[in-house]
């Protein structure tokens, strides 16, 4: 059970596996006014930057679950690096079926709602772990503006225009599920640039080191197309944000 290798190649230099910068992740932590010893569950925790930096800065306790062996080991190493390995732990496993043994103060899935079939299913999954009055954190793409044709939709990694919503519609979806949206931090074009453009350098450096690898042709094709695709389509149409929810 693991992510395909291309994911760890593409994001080999990333500590945050979504279009948030270090500063934006820190802003989110401050905005939530996390009390020391708050318990946080992070599903699809990646390389653990959210839990590790919030443990350092806010003294939270937490558990991360991720299907990637590579990212899980990086998360554990990051916890040691920041001196918080006594406060946070990381489990290699399927986050889509994970429910906390004890209720947590914050349950998060930042940028991987596919683990439960989309935002609605992920809200339902996270709600099984959070205490009454606790927070859910959902990271999700949205349309900055509607793409004009199917080519543009597919270039933004969607099968259909209905796969994502406009930002007001996404907010309304959360409220329709019975939650108040109480905070949000949105990616901007600069943070999208840092996320996507860093992938291209990772791909090129990997390709230079591994020209005979079985994935070399796939990596070469992605590197040939990704910069133009991103600047022509994703940068124009696709937004992304983290939304804090509380049940009404």
C-alpha positions as a LaTeX table, in Angstrom:
\begin{tabular}{lrrr}
\hline
Residue & $x$ (\AA) & $y$ (\AA) & $z$ (\AA) \\
\hline
Unk1 & 0.00 & 0.00 & 0.00 \\
Unk2 & 1.71 & 3.14 & $-1.20$ \\
Unk3 & 1.45 & 6.12 & $-3.52$ \\
Unk4 & 2.75 & 5.66 & $-7.06$ \\
Unk5 & 6.42 & 6.63 & $-7.29$ \\
Unk6 & 5.70 & 9.61 & $-9.54$ \\
Unk7 & 4.17 & 11.48 & $-6.58$ \\
Unk8 & 7.30 & 11.25 & $-4.44$ \\
Unk9 & 9.47 & 12.17 & $-7.44$ \\
Unk10 & 7.34 & 15.17 & $-8.36$ \\
Unk11 & 7.24 & 16.55 & $-4.81$ \\
Unk12 & 10.60 & 15.35 & $-3.53$ \\
Unk13 & 11.61 & 18.82 & $-2.27$ \\
Unk14 & 8.18 & 19.75 & $-0.88$ \\
Unk15 & 7.48 & 19.91 & 2.83 \\
Unk16 & 3.90 & 21.05 & 2.12 \\
Unk17 & 2.12 & 19.00 & $-0.53$ \\
Unk18 & $-0.40$ & 21.62 & $-1.58$ \\
Unk19 & $-0.30$ & 25.26 & $-2.73$ \\
Unk20 & 0.20 & 26.82 & 0.71 \\
Unk21 & 3.45 & 28.53 & 1.64 \\
Unk22 & 5.11 & 28.21 & 5.04 \\
Unk23 & 3.69 & 31.61 & 5.96 \\
Unk24 & 0.15 & 30.66 & 4.91 \\
Unk25 & 0.31 & 27.44 & 6.91 \\
Unk26 & 1.50 & 29.44 & 9.92 \\
Unk27 & $-1.30$ & 31.97 & 9.36 \\
Unk28 & $-3.82$ & 29.14 & 9.43 \\
Unk29 & $-2.41$ & 27.84 & 12.72 \\
Unk30 & $-2.56$ & 31.28 & 14.31 \\
Unk31 & $-6.07$ & 31.93 & 12.99 \\
Unk32 & $-7.45$ & 28.86 & 14.75 \\
Unk33 & $-6.24$ & 30.02 & 18.19 \\
Unk34 & $-5.11$ & 26.52 & 19.09 \\
Unk35 & $-4.76$ & 25.92 & 22.82 \\
Unk36 & $-1.69$ & 24.06 & 24.08 \\
Unk37 & $-2.30$ & 20.31 & 24.27 \\
Unk38 & $-5.04$ & 20.48 & 21.63 \\
Unk39 & $-5.29$ & 17.12 & 19.86 \\
Unk40 & $-5.12$ & 17.22 & 16.06 \\
Unk41 & $-5.75$ & 14.40 & 13.59 \\
Unk42 & $-4.37$ & 14.99 & 10.09 \\
Unk43 & $-5.56$ & 12.56 & 7.41 \\
Unk44 & $-3.32$ & 12.36 & 4.32 \\
Unk45 & $-0.67$ & 14.16 & 6.37 \\
Unk46 & 2.07 & 14.01 & 3.73 \\
Unk47 & 5.46 & 15.06 & 5.05 \\
Unk48 & 3.96 & 16.21 & 8.33 \\
Unk49 & 4.62 & 19.93 & 8.14 \\
Unk50 & 1.25 & 20.97 & 9.58 \\
Unk51 & 1.52 & 18.81 & 12.69 \\
Unk52 & 5.24 & 19.36 & 13.24 \\
Unk53 & 5.23 & 23.15 & 12.94 \\
Unk54 & 2.01 & 23.53 & 14.93 \\
Unk55 & 3.45 & 21.30 & 17.66 \\
Unk56 & 6.49 & 23.57 & 17.76 \\
Unk57 & 4.58 & 26.86 & 17.58 \\
Unk58 & 1.35 & 26.04 & 19.45 \\
Unk59 & 2.25 & 22.98 & 21.55 \\
Unk60 & $-0.48$ & 20.84 & 20.02 \\
Unk61 & $-0.47$ & 17.04 & 20.14 \\
Unk62 & $-1.23$ & 15.14 & 16.97 \\
Unk63 & $-1.35$ & 12.08 & 14.76 \\
Unk64 & $-0.90$ & 12.00 & 11.01 \\
Unk65 & $-1.95$ & 9.18 & 8.69 \\
Unk66 & $-0.68$ & 8.85 & 5.12 \\
Unk67 & $-0.48$ & 6.11 & 2.51 \\
Unk68 & 2.99 & 7.16 & 1.30 \\
Unk69 & 5.90 & 5.38 & 2.95 \\
Unk70 & 8.29 & 8.05 & 1.65 \\
Unk71 & 6.29 & 10.98 & 3.03 \\
Unk72 & 5.59 & 9.22 & 6.33 \\
Unk73 & 9.31 & 8.69 & 6.93 \\
Unk74 & 9.97 & 12.33 & 6.07 \\
Unk75 & 7.28 & 13.38 & 8.55 \\
Unk76 & 8.91 & 11.35 & 11.30 \\
Unk77 & 12.29 & 12.87 & 10.48 \\
Unk78 & 10.79 & 16.37 & 10.49 \\
Unk79 & 9.34 & 15.75 & 13.96 \\
Unk80 & 12.81 & 14.82 & 15.20 \\
Unk81 & 14.36 & 17.83 & 13.45 \\
Unk82 & 11.93 & 20.24 & 15.15 \\
Unk83 & 12.13 & 18.50 & 18.51 \\
Unk84 & 8.46 & 17.51 & 18.61 \\
Unk85 & 8.60 & 13.74 & 18.19 \\
Unk86 & 7.19 & 13.40 & 21.71 \\
Unk87 & 4.12 & 15.41 & 20.67 \\
Unk88 & 3.27 & 14.10 & 17.20 \\
Unk89 & 3.32 & 10.68 & 15.57 \\
Unk90 & 2.84 & 9.45 & 12.03 \\
Unk91 & 1.14 & 6.26 & 10.87 \\
Unk92 & 1.57 & 4.65 & 7.47 \\
Unk93 & $-1.90$ & 3.59 & 6.40 \\
Unk94 & $-5.09$ & 4.27 & 4.46 \\
Unk95 & $-6.38$ & 7.60 & 5.74 \\
Unk96 & $-9.73$ & 6.98 & 4.06 \\
Unk97 & $-10.73$ & 4.51 & 6.73 \\
Unk98 & $-9.08$ & 6.07 & 9.76 \\
Unk99 & $-11.07$ & 7.19 & 12.80 \\
Unk100 & $-9.38$ & 8.38 & 15.98 \\
Unk101 & $-9.58$ & 6.15 & 19.04 \\
Unk102 & $-10.36$ & 9.23 & 21.13 \\
Unk103 & $-12.16$ & 12.44 & 20.09 \\
Unk104 & $-9.82$ & 15.17 & 18.85 \\
Unk105 & $-10.08$ & 18.94 & 18.93 \\
Unk106 & $-9.22$ & 19.36 & 15.24 \\
Unk107 & $-9.67$ & 16.82 & 12.44 \\
Unk108 & $-8.06$ & 17.80 & 9.13 \\
Unk109 & $-7.79$ & 16.62 & 5.56 \\
Unk110 & $-5.82$ & 19.23 & 3.64 \\
Unk111 & $-5.98$ & 18.67 & $-0.09$ \\
Unk112 & $-6.93$ & 15.00 & $-0.30$ \\
Unk113 & $-10.70$ & 14.76 & $-0.08$ \\
Unk114 & $-10.52$ & 12.02 & $-2.68$ \\
Unk115 & $-9.82$ & 9.66 & 0.26 \\
Unk116 & $-13.54$ & 9.77 & 1.12 \\
Unk117 & $-15.10$ & 10.51 & $-2.26$ \\
Unk118 & $-14.99$ & 14.32 & $-2.12$ \\
Unk119 & $-15.72$ & 17.12 & 0.35 \\
Unk120 & $-19.03$ & 15.74 & 1.63 \\
Unk121 & $-17.65$ & 12.29 & 2.34 \\
Unk122 & $-14.54$ & 13.76 & 3.92 \\
Unk123 & $-16.58$ & 16.00 & 6.23 \\
Unk124 & $-18.51$ & 12.91 & 7.29 \\
Unk125 & $-15.29$ & 10.96 & 7.90 \\
Unk126 & $-13.63$ & 13.74 & 9.90 \\
Unk127 & $-16.77$ & 14.27 & 11.97 \\
Unk128 & $-16.38$ & 10.71 & 13.31 \\
Unk129 & $-13.14$ & 11.75 & 15.03 \\
Unk130 & $-13.78$ & 15.28 & 16.27 \\
Unk131 & $-15.25$ & 16.16 & 19.67 \\
Unk132 & $-18.46$ & 18.21 & 19.99 \\
Unk133 & $-17.52$ & 21.83 & 19.36 \\
Unk134 & $-14.30$ & 20.86 & 17.60 \\
Unk135 & $-13.01$ & 22.01 & 14.23 \\
Unk136 & $-12.85$ & 20.33 & 10.85 \\
Unk137 & $-10.24$ & 21.51 & 8.33 \\
Unk138 & $-10.85$ & 20.79 & 4.66 \\
Unk139 & $-8.42$ & 21.74 & 1.89 \\
Unk140 & $-10.12$ & 21.76 & $-1.50$ \\
Unk141 & $-9.78$ & 23.13 & $-5.05$ \\
Unk142 & $-12.39$ & 25.44 & $-6.51$ \\
Unk143 & $-12.90$ & 27.27 & $-9.78$ \\
Unk144 & $-11.61$ & 30.82 & $-9.73$ \\
Unk145 & $-13.76$ & 31.21 & $-12.81$ \\
Unk146 & $-15.48$ & 28.59 & $-14.91$ \\
Unk147 & $-13.30$ & 27.09 & $-17.64$ \\
Unk148 & $-14.78$ & 27.65 & $-21.10$ \\
Unk149 & $-14.45$ & 24.15 & $-22.55$ \\
Unk150 & $-13.68$ & 20.51 & $-21.79$ \\
Unk151 & $-10.02$ & 20.89 & $-22.77$ \\
Unk152 & $-9.58$ & 23.51 & $-20.06$ \\
Unk153 & $-11.44$ & 21.35 & $-17.52$ \\
Unk154 & $-9.24$ & 18.32 & $-18.14$ \\
Unk155 & $-6.08$ & 20.44 & $-18.08$ \\
Unk156 & $-7.06$ & 21.35 & $-14.51$ \\
Unk157 & $-7.14$ & 17.64 & $-13.57$ \\
Unk158 & $-10.93$ & 17.40 & $-13.56$ \\
Unk159 & $-13.09$ & 15.05 & $-15.59$ \\
Unk160 & $-16.06$ & 17.39 & $-15.65$ \\
Unk161 & $-16.73$ & 21.04 & $-14.81$ \\
Unk162 & $-18.97$ & 19.85 & $-11.98$ \\
Unk163 & $-16.00$ & 18.21 & $-10.21$ \\
Unk164 & $-15.16$ & 21.57 & $-8.65$ \\
Unk165 & $-17.33$ & 24.48 & $-7.54$ \\
Unk166 & $-16.94$ & 28.22 & $-7.58$ \\
Unk167 & $-15.80$ & 29.53 & $-4.20$ \\
Unk168 & $-19.24$ & 30.80 & $-3.04$ \\
Unk169 & $-20.78$ & 27.48 & $-4.09$ \\
Unk170 & $-18.15$ & 25.53 & $-2.14$ \\
Unk171 & $-18.92$ & 27.60 & 0.96 \\
Unk172 & $-22.63$ & 26.93 & 0.42 \\
Unk173 & $-21.92$ & 23.21 & 0.15 \\
Unk174 & $-20.32$ & 23.23 & 3.59 \\
Unk175 & $-23.19$ & 25.18 & 5.11 \\
Unk176 & $-25.65$ & 22.82 & 3.45 \\
Unk177 & $-23.96$ & 19.95 & 5.30 \\
Unk178 & $-24.81$ & 21.66 & 8.58 \\
Unk179 & $-21.55$ & 23.47 & 9.28 \\
Unk180 & $-20.54$ & 27.08 & 9.82 \\
Unk181 & $-17.46$ & 28.17 & 7.89 \\
Unk182 & $-15.51$ & 29.94 & 10.65 \\
Unk183 & $-12.12$ & 30.57 & 8.98 \\
Unk184 & $-10.33$ & 30.14 & 5.70 \\
Unk185 & $-6.89$ & 30.63 & 4.20 \\
Unk186 & $-6.74$ & 30.73 & 0.40 \\
Unk187 & $-3.79$ & 30.02 & $-1.84$ \\
Unk188 & $-2.84$ & 32.84 & $-4.20$ \\
Unk189 & $-1.12$ & 32.76 & $-7.55$ \\
Unk190 & 2.31 & 33.18 & $-5.97$ \\
Unk191 & 1.81 & 30.20 & $-3.68$ \\
Unk192 & 0.46 & 28.16 & $-6.59$ \\
Unk193 & 3.60 & 29.10 & $-8.54$ \\
Unk194 & 5.85 & 27.92 & $-5.72$ \\
Unk195 & 3.99 & 24.62 & $-5.47$ \\
Unk196 & 3.84 & 23.82 & $-9.16$ \\
Unk197 & 7.13 & 25.30 & $-10.38$ \\
Unk198 & 9.12 & 23.49 & $-7.69$ \\
Unk199 & 7.77 & 20.24 & $-9.13$ \\
Unk200 & 9.41 & 20.94 & $-12.47$ \\
Unk201 & 12.86 & 21.30 & $-10.96$ \\
Unk202 & 12.31 & 18.10 & $-8.98$ \\
Unk203 & 11.34 & 16.27 & $-12.16$ \\
Unk204 & 14.31 & 17.57 & $-14.12$ \\
Unk205 & 16.86 & 16.75 & $-11.43$ \\
Unk206 & 15.42 & 13.25 & $-11.00$ \\
Unk207 & 15.49 & 12.72 & $-14.78$ \\
Unk208 & 19.15 & 13.80 & $-14.99$ \\
Unk209 & 20.04 & 11.27 & $-12.28$ \\
Unk210 & 17.84 & 8.44 & $-13.61$ \\
Unk211 & 17.76 & 8.54 & $-17.43$ \\
Unk212 & 17.34 & 4.76 & $-17.75$ \\
Unk213 & 14.63 & 4.35 & $-15.09$ \\
Unk214 & 11.34 & 2.77 & $-16.17$ \\
Unk215 & 9.57 & 6.04 & $-15.29$ \\
Unk216 & 11.93 & 8.24 & $-17.30$ \\
Unk217 & 9.61 & 8.53 & $-20.31$ \\
Unk218 & 6.64 & 9.46 & $-18.11$ \\
Unk219 & 8.70 & 12.06 & $-16.25$ \\
Unk220 & 10.04 & 13.46 & $-19.53$ \\
Unk221 & 6.52 & 13.79 & $-20.93$ \\
Unk222 & 5.28 & 15.55 & $-17.81$ \\
Unk223 & 8.19 & 17.97 & $-17.82$ \\
Unk224 & 7.59 & 18.71 & $-21.51$ \\
Unk225 & 3.95 & 19.65 & $-20.88$ \\
Unk226 & 3.47 & 20.75 & $-17.27$ \\
Unk227 & 4.83 & 24.33 & $-17.36$ \\
Unk228 & 2.73 & 25.41 & $-20.34$ \\
Unk229 & $-0.33$ & 23.52 & $-19.08$ \\
Unk230 & $-0.09$ & 25.16 & $-15.67$ \\
Unk231 & 0.41 & 28.70 & $-16.98$ \\
Unk232 & $-2.28$ & 28.36 & $-19.65$ \\
Unk233 & $-4.98$ & 26.61 & $-17.60$ \\
Unk234 & $-4.45$ & 25.85 & $-13.91$ \\
Unk235 & $-3.07$ & 29.26 & $-13.01$ \\
Unk236 & $-6.00$ & 30.89 & $-14.76$ \\
Unk237 & $-8.94$ & 28.81 & $-13.56$ \\
Unk238 & $-8.05$ & 26.84 & $-10.45$ \\
Unk239 & $-8.13$ & 28.11 & $-6.88$ \\
Unk240 & $-7.48$ & 26.29 & $-3.62$ \\
Unk241 & $-8.10$ & 26.91 & 0.04 \\
Unk242 & $-8.37$ & 25.50 & 3.54 \\
Unk243 & $-11.72$ & 25.95 & 5.26 \\
Unk244 & $-12.38$ & 25.61 & 9.01 \\
Unk245 & $-15.83$ & 24.22 & 9.83 \\
Unk246 & $-17.84$ & 23.86 & 13.03 \\
Unk247 & $-21.09$ & 21.94 & 13.27 \\
Unk248 & $-24.09$ & 24.15 & 13.94 \\
\hline
\end{tabular}
